Amino acid sequence: MSISSYDDLLKEAATQAQPQRLLFAFAQAGLPNDAGKAEQQRFSENRGGTLTPLMCVDKLPAELSTFAALVEESQHTGTHWDVVFVSSMSGQNGQVPASDAAEAPLKKMVEAITTGQLGAFLAFNRAGDIDAVNEKMARRGVPFFCLSALQASSKACRHSCVHSTTR
């Protein structure tokens, strides 16, 4: 199945052979203080800038309903974000991954976002649309969501996939 919406993500997570824990890293787009005119122009066209991870959370698919509900829950933090990156952890032997087990993968997720290694994540903008990051990766033949449990592409993952980050 190709994941092209948040609803597709939840459906795909629910159909996996092993239970899933979804990992979310919320980030804000910005410009460095020393950005030149060309970089500022690219940023105004949504083609450049930096991403700063702000907060993370792990959730079971059953704890999630709509993207609007996820946005509403995130608003309780008082932190503005522009894009949310999503990954997953797969359970074993029918057991759901524990929330404590998500700590290290979430930290790795934040590190990957900070260094611009975004190919292993699904990304949504605040409106719930697949972010342009995913569209650019797809044009280069990179799977949208290249994880062991949730493959949005039948191609084998050629990237080192991350499964978590910091809270």
C-alpha positions as CSV (number, residue, x, y, z in Angstrom):
1,M,0.0,0.0,0.0
2,S,1.2,3.5,-0.8
3,I,0.8,5.9,2.1
4,S,-0.5,9.1,0.8
5,S,-2.4,10.4,3.8
6,Y,-2.5,10.3,7.6
7,D,-5.5,7.9,7.4
8,D,-3.4,5.6,5.1
9,L,-0.7,5.6,7.7
10,L,-3.1,4.5,10.5
11,K,-4.7,1.9,8.2
12,E,-1.3,0.5,7.3
13,A,-0.1,0.4,10.9
14,A,-3.2,-1.5,11.8
15,T,-2.7,-4.2,9.1
16,Q,0.9,-5.1,10.1
17,A,1.6,-8.6,11.3
18,Q,3.1,-7.3,14.5
19,P,1.7,-4.4,16.6
20,Q,3.2,-1.0,16.0
21,R,4.1,2.0,18.0
22,L,4.2,5.2,16.0
23,L,6.9,7.8,16.6
24,F,6.3,11.5,16.0
25,A,8.9,14.3,15.9
26,F,7.6,17.8,15.5
27,A,9.9,20.4,13.8
28,Q,9.9,24.1,13.0
29,A,11.2,25.5,9.7
30,G,13.5,28.5,9.9
31,L,16.5,30.3,8.6
32,P,19.9,30.6,10.1
33,N,20.7,34.1,11.4
34,D,23.4,34.6,8.7
35,A,21.1,33.5,5.8
36,G,21.9,35.3,2.6
37,K,19.4,36.7,0.1
38,A,19.4,33.6,-2.1
39,E,18.8,31.4,0.9
40,Q,16.0,33.7,2.1
41,Q,14.4,33.6,-1.4
42,R,14.5,29.7,-1.4
43,F,13.0,29.7,2.0
44,S,10.2,31.9,1.0
45,E,9.5,29.4,-1.9
46,N,9.5,26.5,0.6
47,R,12.8,25.2,-0.9
48,G,15.3,25.8,1.8
49,G,16.0,26.7,5.3
50,T,16.6,24.6,8.4
51,L,14.4,22.2,10.4
52,T,14.6,22.3,14.2
53,P,13.1,19.4,16.1
54,L,11.0,20.7,19.0
55,M,9.1,17.8,20.6
56,C,8.5,14.1,20.2
57,V,5.8,11.6,21.2
58,D,5.1,8.0,20.7
59,K,1.6,6.6,20.3
60,L,-0.2,3.4,19.6
61,P,-2.4,3.5,16.5
62,A,-5.4,2.9,18.7
63,E,-4.6,6.1,20.6
64,L,-4.8,8.1,17.3
65,S,-7.9,9.1,15.3
66,T,-7.6,12.0,12.9
67,F,-4.7,14.3,12.0
68,A,-6.8,17.2,13.3
69,A,-6.9,15.5,16.7
70,L,-3.1,15.1,16.6
71,V,-2.7,18.8,15.8
72,E,-5.2,19.8,18.6
73,E,-3.3,17.7,21.1
74,S,0.0,19.2,20.0
75,Q,-1.4,22.7,20.6
76,H,-1.6,22.0,24.3
77,T,2.2,22.3,24.4
78,G,2.1,25.9,23.2
79,T,4.8,25.1,20.7
80,H,4.4,26.0,17.1
81,W,5.6,23.4,14.6
82,D,5.6,23.3,10.8
83,V,6.1,19.6,10.0
84,V,5.8,16.4,11.8
85,F,8.0,13.4,10.9
86,V,6.7,9.9,11.5
87,S,8.4,6.6,12.0
88,S,7.4,3.3,13.7
89,M,8.5,0.5,15.9
90,S,7.4,-3.0,15.3
91,G,6.5,-5.3,18.2
92,Q,7.6,-8.9,18.6
93,N,5.7,-12.1,19.2
94,G,2.4,-10.1,19.2
95,Q,3.5,-7.8,21.9
96,V,3.3,-4.0,21.5
97,P,6.6,-2.2,21.9
98,A,6.8,-0.5,25.3
99,S,6.7,3.3,25.4
100,D,10.1,3.3,27.3
101,A,11.6,1.5,24.3
102,A,10.8,4.5,22.1
103,E,13.2,6.8,23.9
104,A,16.4,5.8,22.0
105,P,14.7,5.6,18.5
106,L,13.2,9.1,19.1
107,K,16.6,10.5,20.0
108,K,18.0,9.0,16.7
109,M,15.1,10.5,14.9
110,V,15.8,14.0,16.2
111,E,19.5,13.5,15.3
112,A,18.6,12.5,11.8
113,I,16.2,15.5,11.3
114,T,18.9,17.8,12.7
115,T,21.4,16.6,10.2
116,G,18.9,16.5,7.3
117,Q,18.7,12.8,6.9
118,L,14.9,12.7,6.3
119,G,14.5,9.8,3.8
120,A,13.5,7.3,6.5
121,F,10.4,9.3,7.6
122,L,7.0,10.2,6.5
123,A,6.4,13.9,6.8
124,F,3.1,15.9,7.2
125,N,2.6,19.6,7.2
126,R,0.2,21.2,9.6
127,A,-2.7,20.8,7.2
128,G,-2.1,17.0,7.2
129,D,-0.8,16.9,3.7
130,I,2.2,14.8,2.7
131,D,5.0,17.3,2.9
132,A,7.1,18.3,-0.1
133,V,10.1,16.5,1.6
134,N,8.3,13.2,0.8
135,E,7.5,14.3,-2.8
136,K,11.1,15.2,-3.5
137,M,12.3,11.9,-2.1
138,A,9.7,9.9,-4.1
139,R,10.9,11.6,-7.3
140,R,14.4,10.3,-6.5
141,G,13.1,6.8,-6.0
142,V,13.3,6.8,-2.2
143,P,10.4,5.1,-0.3
144,F,8.1,7.5,1.6
145,F,8.3,5.5,4.8
146,C,11.2,3.1,4.6
147,L,10.9,1.1,7.9
148,S,11.0,-2.6,8.6
149,A,7.3,-2.7,9.4
150,L,5.6,-0.1,7.3
151,Q,6.9,0.0,3.7
152,A,5.2,2.4,1.4
153,S,7.1,1.1,-1.5
154,S,7.8,-2.5,-2.7
155,K,11.4,-1.5,-3.2
156,A,13.9,-2.7,-0.7
157,C,15.1,0.1,1.6
158,R,18.5,1.3,0.6
159,H,18.8,3.7,3.6
160,S,19.6,3.2,7.2
161,C,16.2,3.6,8.8
162,V,15.7,5.2,12.1
163,H,13.1,4.0,14.6
164,S,12.9,6.8,17.4
165,T,14.1,10.2,19.1
166,T,14.1,12.5,22.2
167,R,11.1,13.7,24.2
